[in-house]
Amino acid sequence: MMESAWKQRNMMMIKAIAKHLVFYYFVKQYLDTQEIPTRKEITTWLNNNIDKLNEDESTTPGRRASTVMGWVAWIIQITNYDDC
């Protein structure tokens, strides 16, 4: 992956990230609505769809939501470049 051209490398990373349901769901939501998901939306989705998170500390879904927001924002930014 690291020896690939940057466009190919980014596409490989996006494909790998999108294999995880939460990222797929929120990237698709963005494509459908053109609105970036909020931390609250992501936290709620995580609480409703990832059973193991409900067993952890109450801060875990919020921290995970921040990670999801960051990766979704990166994917949106990468795919909005004119030359991609």
NORNORGI-V653877 format. One record per backbone hydrogen bond with DSSP energy under -0.5 kcal/mol. CO is the residue of the C=O (numbers start at 1). NH is the residue of the N-H. If there is no record, write none. Layout:
# NORNORGI-V653877
[[CO:NH] [CO:NH]]
This chain:
# NORNORGI-V653877
[[1:4] [5:9] [6:10] [7:11] [8:12] [9:13] [10:14] [11:15] [12:16] [13:17] [14:18] [15:19] [16:19] [17:20] [19:21] [20:23] [20:24] [21:25] [22:26] [23:27] [24:28] [25:29] [26:30] [27:31] [28:32] [29:33] [30:34] [38:42] [39:43] [40:44] [41:45] [42:46] [43:47] [44:48] [45:49] [46:50] [49:51] [50:53] [50:54] [51:54] [51:55] [52:55] [52:56] [53:56] [57:60] [59:63] [60:64] [61:65] [62:66] [63:67] [64:68] [65:69] [66:70] [67:71] [68:72] [69:73] [70:74] [71:75] [72:76] [73:77] [74:78] [75:79] [76:80] [77:80] [78:81] [81:84]]
